[in-house]
Every structure is written in C-alpha cells, then in structure tokens.
Amino acid sequence: MIENGSSILERHKVSVVGSGAETLVLIPGFGTEQSAWRHVVEALLDRYRIVLFDLAGIGPGSQMHYDHASYGTLDAYARDVLAILEALRIERCVCIGHSVAGMVAVLASIRMPNLFAKLVLLGGSACYRNVGDYRGGFDTAGIDALIDNATQDYMRWTVQFGQLVVSRPAEDPVVREFAASLRAMRPDMALSLLLTVLRSDVRSRLAEVTVPAVILQAREDAAVTREAAEYLRDHLSGSVLEILDAAGHLPHLSAPGTVIAALDRHLSWLC
C-alpha cells in the first residue's frame, strides 16, 4: 500500500517550482541531492512545472526512513517515484533521471506507462558491470577495490570517487560539491546504495519499456561506457542517443549549458 501522500512528500523533500503547462520530474543520481539540478531548473523554470525530490537515503530528510533491506533493489526507488506522482496527482510528465535514476525512471515507466510522455536518461546504464560480452565498465575486482577503499577511509574516498566521477582534480568546485554531498550521507547508507547501483542489472526489463526515451551521454564518462549507452539505444524501442560534448558523469553540474541545450532540443515538442 502506498503511504500517506503528505508523508512521502515530506520524506523526500518534494518541491514543485515553475508554472508551465507541462510537468518535468527530475530525479537525482547516486550521491547527489535535488540541488544538483539547479542549473537546469533555472533555465527551464519559466516554461515548465518542475518536480524535484531526494532519493531515499540521500537527502537529510529521507535518511531516517532508509532501510537497507527495503532498498536493496531499484524497484523500491521506482515505487517511491510513483508514490510521489500519485501524491501530487500528476497524470502525465517527462521524467529526467541522472545516472542510476535513469533506470529508476525506466522501471517506474514499466509499472505505469500512462504517466510518462517521455524518459530522458542522463548518463544512464542498464548494468554497470562487465558481464560476458557486455561491457558495463566495472569488473568484480574494481568493484571490490572501490568498496574496500570506501570502507577503510570514507572521507578520503569521497574526494577520490569525486575525482573519478567528475573527471576533474580534487580542487575543482564540482568535485568538491559532489564529495561534500557524499559526506553528508551516512557511510553505511552510501555503501549500501552504491552496492545496489553496481549490482543492478535491468537489461532484461528494457524490452518492457513502451515510453520513448532520449539517452544523453557524455563523450567521456568513467562511470558509464559508450557501449552501455549504445546498449540502451539498441534495446529501448524508439530511443535516441545523443553524445554530449562534455566529460564526466555529472554534466548537468560540470557542463550545464551543454545539457540544457540538449534538453531544449528534445523537449521542444512540449512547448
């Protein structure tokens, strides 16, 4: 049963801004809060109604409600998205998900396709691991090393991981912002969610998606391979892949103008 509408809105710090006729739902990726979308929101605010929220375990308001067992799969996050849409009485939207949130949007659209006019997957991947001939980018040894480093010295790891993900030096403002966002999470929750992300594999579910999708992928991304982006394009019926002239896994923070221009191109039919 879906929880009381007001409680889920409070738990995820849901905010609704803008005044357009069409609704955009922006879902932040691992380690980031809704504030990561601020450049996109500022650019689109006067044309769309925009829904923002934090994923369970990431935003400060949701950490007290996070349960490791309940959020062991991405389906749990998809259920939260649908509960938020129901609480806001949203009947149709474009859902924009960053990183793992792209697959959360995919799973939500499978459950309730009528709610989604389009999906936009920014740096999304159906599977982050190398499995057989599929090249997701991470092998078992790499994942083990990532988790070991985070377990041994979480604070130091946040900077190292930030450098890897953003593809910039430690002193870069975006790296520092991402590292600070990771440090704001409880380490046990961060590691639990990271394992959920790295172990996720929704490749077998892609054929169930009927909502059209746009895949936006940075030309250089340490977290998502070009092959993973192309796999999404090839297995999501009617999808479009655009390679962005940007580096790093957080282009909406490191190259916001590039991301905003791409969104303008792919959302122009809404206006």
FENQUI-V281356 format. One record per backbone hydrogen bond with DSSP energy under -1.0 kcal/mol. CO is the residue of the C=O (numbers start at 1). NH is the residue of the N-H. If there is no record, write none. Layout:
CO_NH + CO_NH
//
This chain:
4_8 + 5_9 + 6_10 + 7_11 + 8_12 + 9_14 + 10_13 + 12_54 + 15_52 + 17_50 + 22_49 + 23_94 + 24_51 + 25_96 + 27_98 + 29_32 + 33_36 + 34_37 + 35_38 + 37_41 + 38_42 + 39_43 + 40_44 + 41_45 + 44_47 + 44_48 + 49_24 + 50_17 + 51_26 + 52_15 + 55_58 + 55_59 + 59_62 + 62_65 + 63_66 + 67_71 + 69_72 + 74_78 + 75_79 + 76_80 + 77_81 + 78_82 + 79_83 + 80_84 + 81_85 + 82_86 + 83_87 + 84_88 + 85_90 + 86_89 + 93_117 + 94_25 + 95_120 + 96_27 + 97_122 + 98_101 + 99_102 + 100_104 + 101_105 + 102_106 + 103_107 + 104_108 + 105_109 + 106_110 + 107_111 + 108_112 + 112_115 + 113_116 + 115_93 + 118_95 + 119_214 + 120_97 + 121_216 + 122_99 + 126_202 + 128_138 + 131_134 + 134_131 + 138_130 + 139_143 + 140_144 + 141_145 + 142_146 + 143_147 + 144_148 + 145_149 + 146_150 + 147_151 + 148_152 + 149_153 + 153_157 + 154_158 + 156_160 + 157_161 + 158_162 + 159_163 + 160_164 + 161_165 + 162_166 + 163_167 + 165_249 + 169_172 + 172_176 + 173_177 + 174_178 + 175_179 + 176_180 + 177_181 + 178_182 + 179_183 + 180_184 + 182_185 + 186_190 + 187_191 + 188_192 + 189_193 + 190_194 + 191_195 + 192_196 + 193_197 + 194_198 + 195_199 + 202_205 + 205_208 + 206_209 + 212_119 + 213_240 + 214_121 + 215_242 + 216_123 + 217_244 + 220_248 + 225_229 + 226_230 + 227_231 + 228_232 + 229_233 + 230_234 + 231_235 + 232_236 + 236_239 + 240_215 + 242_217 + 244_219 + 244_246 + 246_220 + 250_253 + 250_254 + 251_255 + 255_259 + 256_260 + 257_261 + 258_262 + 259_263 + 260_264 + 261_265 + 262_266 + 263_267 + 267_270
//
